[in-house]
Amino acid sequence: MQVPAARGNNDIPAFGSPVRAAFALERDYTHLNHGSYGATPVSVLADQRVWQDRLEREPSRFMDREFRPGLRAAAAALAPRIGADADGIAMVENATGAVNAVLRGLGLAPGSDILVTDQTYPAVRNTADYVASRCGAKVRALSLPFPGSDTDDILLRFKAALNPAPALVILDHVTSPTALVLPVAEMAKAAREAGALVLIDGAHAPGMLSLDISSLDCDWYTGNCHKWMFAAKGCAFLWTAPEHRASTHPLVISHGYSDGYIDEFDWVGTRDASAQLSLPAALSFMDAYGTDNIRRYNTELANRAADLLAAAWNTERGSGQALTGSMATIRLPDGLGDSQQDADTLRADLVDHDRIQVPIRYMAGGLWCRISAQIYNDVTEYENLAQAIERRAAGTT
């Protein structure tokens, strides 16, 4: 696999525009939304195509002899990156599917509680509501502080919500709408001490954060690899603690039923798993530039950009540095709208007229944007966003 090697002084990768060519992104727009769908390097897409070609050249041989060994190789390559044992890693398409597999197989007792937060990913909240409605359980939502910069405040509120004890707690490692990095280790420990099962939705965590699942007191952990690990779209994992592997099943029951956790998840019928099979190529891409270098660059850029935008708009950040990873939220100036419809209109206008892609949401009484920072971004792109919003606030666009 060839990776464009942009290097600066002392052999440190020169990120920003020098590595833009490593990605298939259109060249004439500003992509500040890596968090939603990721961006796959050209080299990883090429490796994915190799797997697709192998499947199509001899489909029967591939599915019989190469498919599942390839999935296990991907899981083995991933395991040390996330601090988990490969036997507990099921390769799946996305974290939402993994959450569905866990929740729909739990069999919660009538009257039991599922505890989520008011910033739980909407698709996950929908799943919790659906499962609760089917078994007579109920969903409680803890209100997290936002804007937030105090870990102690989060923990205090969370521990209070554990009384009465829920049957299941669902924690976002990184909240999607507000980009808060939650103290999940402490939260999971408190939940387990209260007698609750713990499912951590780490959709954004792999690649963004240093992850050691073995140190987390959780029952299930799911994460996407196509966001911050550079994998192709449709590459995610579900790790299950040993005591739950016999009772955790995929959404599709197929030929592997009763053959064990890994066999069940690996074989759910004919599918194109090339995104998962090419995961080792994505990990090699990270190695080429240095995982620590990537993470450090992204975190520093996200914080610098958040400070820049808050100062330019005379507003505020959604989180302090302690709760910030590779994404950040910033309040937009007043006068740009007071509803989610206004947020959607502004977002579309930025794409159509300024070629800037950035999520905008109405929350906490105003419009907020969520920026992402990835190695192909540089500070000038956030300056362009600042100016585009300033023109609209001044009514000159």
Salt bridges, closest charged atoms under 4 A:
GLU26 OE1 - ARG355 NH2 2.61
ASP28 OD1 - ARG355 NH2 2.93
ASP53 OD1 - ARG49 NE 3.09
GLU66 OE1 - ARG54 NH2 2.68
GLU66 OE2 - ARG61 NE 3.31
ASP85 OD2 - ARG245 NH2 3.02
GLU93 OE2 - ARG271 NH1 2.71
ASP113 OD1 - LYS138 NZ 2.80
ASP113 OD2 - ARG140 NE 2.79
ASP129 OD1 - ARG125 NE 2.94
ASP153 OD1 - ARG157 NE 3.34
GLU193 OE2 - LYS189 NZ 2.55
ASP217 OD1 - ARG192 NH1 3.26
ASP219 OD1 - ARG192 NH1 3.43
ASP219 OD1 - HIS244 NE2 2.73
GLU264 OE1 - HIS249 ND1 2.83
ASP266 OD2 - ARG72 NE 3.01
ASP287 OD2 - ARG81 NH2 2.82
ASP292 OD1 - ARG295 NH1 3.62
ASP307 OD1 - ARG317 NH1 2.92
GLU316 OE2 - ARG331 NE 3.01
ASP349 OD1 - HIS353 ND1 2.64
ASP349 OD2 - ARG392 NE 2.66
ASP354 OD1 - ARG391 NH2 2.74
ASP354 OD2 - ARG392 NH2 2.48
GLU381 OE2 - ARG20 NH1 3.62
